[in-house]
Amino acid sequence: MAESQNVLITGAAGGVGKAAVRALKENGHHVTGFDRLASPGVDQTIVGDILDRDAVRQAARGQDVVIHLAATPDEADFIDELLEPNVRGLYHVADAAREQGVGKLVLASSVQVVTGHSQGGGLGRATTLADGPKVINHYALTKLWLEDLGEMYARVYGLSVIACRLGWLPRSPSHAEELAAASGFDVFLSHNDAGRFFTACVETTLDPHQFEIVFATSRPKKHYRADPAPARDLLGFEPQDTWPEGFSFD
């Protein structure tokens, strides 16, 4: 088992957060959850908002790793719903990590950053990092901002940063039905695979100033739509589930 680390998870009470908490605890890590609701299963829960800069700064103190998941998770009005949590809240978390000397920052991006590659016929193969971003909505634009911010904080301030382009993790049974209706099986990310993925992010050794982007999806029914090689090569992450395996709804 890897050496235990102190891990702060923002958005720990959400679907992805719960999966990450469960796996990290099972692997011996000390987990603090930061969310607007109490976070189940953590060693310490902090009820707060990422828009509260002082609260975020306090939460980051003494942490080895920050996993930033808190955000508005879908396309929405940019001014009313996306701007504050996805832009200002992200800045608070990243800057708190910098100020408090956190070694590694793990940022939740989305495969929606590259969704535009599949419009109008697509590439006919898995999208790779070399293809670059191609966004189609304002939510994805906030995730592109997240990736650029992560790159700057690694290059300028010396943090180790992983930007994780997450697949479609159902947050509820009804959300799973929505995925099935949209035939999103090849960008599905199971709860169990998400837990394995974030454990690998925490336990992987990176150099200061190192910035990486990886995709995180489960095994596809037909073919990968996002290249699994970066996560395998960097993290040793091999997904184990294929839709509809690996659910863990509370």
N, C-alpha and C positions, 0 to 999 in steps of 0.2 A: 504494500500500500504506500502511496506517495506521502510525503511529509504534509502534515496538517497545515492548512492556511486559513487565515481570517478573510472571509469573503463577504462583501456587502452586495446585496441584490436589490436594486430598485425595481419596483413592480413585482415584488415577491409574492403578492397575493393573487396575481393573475395566472392564466393557464400555463404560459411558458415558465413563469416564476416558480410555480408549485413543482413543476417537473424538475427544474434545476435544483431547487431546495432539497427535494427528496433524494436525488442522486448524490449531491455533494455531501449531505449528512451521512448517507450510507457509506461514503468513501472517507469518512473521518474528518471532514472539514468543519470549521466553526463558522456558522452562517448567521448573518444579521439581515433581517428583512426590513426594507423601507418601502412603505406603501401608505396610501390614504386609508386603508383598512388594515387591521391586525393580520400579520402573515403567519399562517399555520405551519407548524413543524420546524420552526427556526430556533436557534439558540437564544436569539434576542430579536424582539420585534420593535420597530420604531414606527409609530403612526405619524406620518408627515407628508408633505407635498414637495415635489421637486422644484416648485416655484418659490419655495422658501429657502433662499440661499444659505442662511445661517444653519438651518436644520440639516441641510445636505452636507455642509462643511463638517458639522459635528458628527454626523453618521459616518463620514469617510475617515475619521481619525482612527489610527491604529489598524487600518485594513491593509492586507497584502494585495487583494484583488477587488476591483469593483466591476460587477456585471450590471450593465445599464439596460433594463428592459422597459422601464416606465415610459409610456407614450400613448397618444391616441393611435390605435393600431390599424386603422383603415382610412380610406379616402373620406374626407370631410371638408367642411368649409375651412379655408386656410386661416382666415382672420379669427373666426370665432372658436375653432376647435383644434387646429393644428399648430398655430404659431406659438402659443405659450408653452405647452408641454414639449413639443417636438423640437423647438428651436431654443427658447430661453431655458427650459428645464434641462435640456441636454447640455447647454453651456454651464449651468450651475454644477452639474454632476462632473463633467470633465475638469472644470477648473478647481473643484473641491479635491479631486484626485491629485491634481498637480500641487495644490497648496499643502496637502497633507502627506505628500511623499508616497502615495500609492504606487506600487511597482508596475502593476498591469491593469489595463482598462479594456474590458470586453464590451463592445457596443453592438446592440441588436439592430442591424440593418434588415433588409428584406429582398427577396427575389424580385419584388416589384420594381426594383431599380433597373432590372433588365427586361421587364415584361415587353417593352416595345420591340424587342428582337423577334418576338413570336407573332407580331401583328402582320397581317397581310401575307401569310405564307411562311414566315419565320426563316430561320437559318437551316432547318432540316437536320440539325444536330444539337448536341448539348451546348448551351451558351457557356463560354469560357470568360475568364477575367480579361483576356486580351481583346475580347469583343467590345469592352467598355460599357458604360451605362447607357440606357435608352429608356427614359421614363415616360409615362403616359398620364400621370396625375400628380397632384400637389403633395399627397402623402409620400409618394416615391421621391419627390424633390426634397422633402425633409430628411429622408434617409440618405440621399446623396450628400446633403449638407453634413449629416452625421459622419459619413465616411471621410469627407474632406477635413472636417474638424479633427477626427482621429489621426489622420495623417499628419496634420500640422502639430498636434500635441506630441506625437512621437518624435517628429523631426526637430522641433524647436525646443521642447521641454524635456525630452529624454524618456518619456513613458514608453512602455511596451504596450502596443495597442493591436487588438484583433477586431476587425469589423466583420460581423457575421451576417451574411445574407440568408436569413431564415426562410424556410419554406412555410407552407400553410399548416399551422398547428391548430386543430379545432379546439376552441375554448369551451365548448359545451356540446351536448348531443345535437342540438339544433344547428350549431355551426358545422358539425360533421356532416349533417344532411345537406347543408349548403355546398360544402366541398364536393360531395358525391354528385349533386345535381349539376355542378359546373365541370365535372370530370377532371378534378384537380389532383388525380391520383399520383401523377408523376412529379408533383411539387409538394406532396404531403410530407409533413414532419410529425412523427409520432411523439407522444409524451415521453416514452421510454428512450427513444433515440435522442430527443432534446436533452434529457438528463445526461446521457452518455456524452453528448457533444459538449455541453458546458463543463462537465467534469474534465474532459480532455483539454478544454481551453484553460482551466485553472491550473492543471497539473503540467502543462507544457512549458518548458523553459524557453524564454525569449530574451534577446539582448536588449539593453536600453536603446532607444531610438528606433526599435524595430516595429514596423507597421505592416500588417498583413490583412488581406481580404480573403474570406473563404465562403463557400456555399454550404448550407446545412439542410439536407433533405433526407428522408428515408429512402429505402430501396424502391425503385419505380415498378409499376406493373408492366410497362412496356419498355421505356428507355428513359435515361436521365435527361431532363430538360436543363439542368444546371450541373456543371462539371464538378464531380465529387473529388477530383484529384487534389486540389489545394488543401482541403480539410484532411484528406488521408495523408498527404505528404508532410504537412506541418504538424498536425495533431495526432496522427495515428487513428483518426476517427473512421470507423467502418460501420455504417448503419446496419441494423439487424432486422428492422420491421418493414413490411410492405402493407399498404392499405388492405384491410382495416385493422391491422395488428398494432399493439402498443398503446392503446388508449388507457387513460387513468383519470377519469373524471371524478371529482370529489362531490 
